[in-house]
Amino acid sequence: MKFNKVLEGIQTYEAGKPIELVVREFGIAPENVVKLASNENPIGTSPKVAEVIRANADKAHLYPDDSMFELKAALSGKFDVGDENIIIGAGSDQVLEFISRALLDEKSSVLMSAVTFAMYEIYAKQMGAKIVRTASWEHRYDEFMEAYHMHKPKIIYICTPNNPTGDATSREEVLEIIEEVGNDTLIVVDGAYMEYASAKDDKYAITPKELLGYENVIYLGTFSKAYGLGGMRVGYGIAQPELIKALYKMRPPFNISTLSLAAAIEAAKDEAFVAKSIALHQEQIKRYEDFAKEHGFEYIDSYTNFITYLFGDTLDSTEVSDALLRRGVIIRNLASYGMNGVRITIGTAAQNDVLFKHFSEVIS
Ligand SMILES: *Cc1c(COP(=O)(O)O)cnc(C)c1O
């Protein structure tokens, strides 16, 4: 079989390892596996949302409301934008895919930082587009502008806070980039972890509303992280109506499920759950910073629900991740991103206890 030639350049996305794999391969009981690899919400799903999912179980035979009226109403209320500014995706991943398909072809290029969310590259390559990366993993204004003027990319991705590094770009710097870029280039501001950044430092808080003044900017958000709904697959894009209309042409019907839609509507209203998630996170992440200091390796100051440890020449990230995996602790090795480091989702106090215990043993 001859496949589309763009496939040759694509490396299949490597998702965080599932609990089931550790159970199968290492014979560890599922209740003893600690998964801190996919930035899921460690306190789980809001009980109110779980209740709504159960209450909707007997509606699985019905297609969802394809207009997603109620979910858009909840989001437009939350962000003070119009429903014509919103598109819903099966995860913000699907909105990224719509964006790529609506804008890119084999003559285009896309610009992103040296180390950022892997799907930007994959979706762009599916369209045959060329990838341009800045030298630094931080989003640096000068590097972005130099590459922008040289390559005139069709899309610029600004992931703030950034995955898998955890650092954030200030609102001021993001706006500087936006101001300098012409309307032929779309700027995607991916705010998958924005709830954590906004809670930590106002300087990094960016709202979809303040970006709506630009016709060439889209803000992406997700229910997968702070809202605790990774398994339901719901995300959104917020932009001017012309762009939203274009993305709608790429959307399959009923792109999120009846249960996902019901869950997201409830989750959008449950701010108390998000606040609780963030409070737990802020308390626990300090332990990770202390752990790094104690063991003499670097970490990147995090604006997300995970922390990135950089080992320099102290440890080998592949050895550490593999040894932890054999003990039933799943973290994310960053070797495939060209970094000798690991990304660890901040867990509950009990999960973090297990992580620190095994981590100390593994490296001693
Ligand atoms: C998790 C994540 C997303 C989206 O996840 P979905 O589950 O598809 O909504 C988007 N961007 C970044 C940077 C992420 O880490």
The ligand as a Tripos MOL2 file, in Angstrom:
@<TRIPOS>MOLECULE
LIG
   15    15     1     0     0
SMALL
NO_CHARGES

@<TRIPOS>ATOM
      1 C1         -3.4140   18.7050   27.2240 C.3       1 LIG1
      2 C2         -3.0790   19.7250   26.1970 C.ar      1 LIG1
      3 C3         -3.9600   20.1050   25.1700 C.ar      1 LIG1
      4 C4         -5.2740   19.5540   24.8890 C.3       1 LIG1
      5 O1         -5.7030   18.4610   25.3820 O.3       1 LIG1
      6 P1         -7.1400   17.9250   25.0170 P.3       1 LIG1
      7 O2         -7.3050   16.8400   25.9940 O.co2     1 LIG1
      8 O3         -7.0980   17.4960   23.6020 O.co2     1 LIG1
      9 O4         -8.0960   19.0820   25.2180 O.co2     1 LIG1
     10 C5         -3.6010   21.1130   24.3050 C.ar      1 LIG1
     11 N1         -2.4350   21.7090   24.4160 N.ar      1 LIG1
     12 C6         -1.5750   21.3920   25.3700 C.ar      1 LIG1
     13 C7         -0.3110   22.1360   25.4500 C.3       1 LIG1
     14 C8         -1.8470   20.3810   26.2830 C.ar      1 LIG1
     15 O5         -0.9520   20.0470   27.2040 O.3       1 LIG1
@<TRIPOS>BOND
     1     1     2 1
     2     2     3 ar
     3     2    14 ar
     4     3     4 1
     5     3    10 ar
     6     4     5 1
     7     5     6 1
     8     6     7 2
     9     6     8 1
    10     6     9 1
    11    10    11 ar
    12    11    12 ar
    13    12    13 1
    14    12    14 ar
    15    14    15 1
@<TRIPOS>SUBSTRUCTURE
     1 LIG1         1 GROUP 0 **** ****
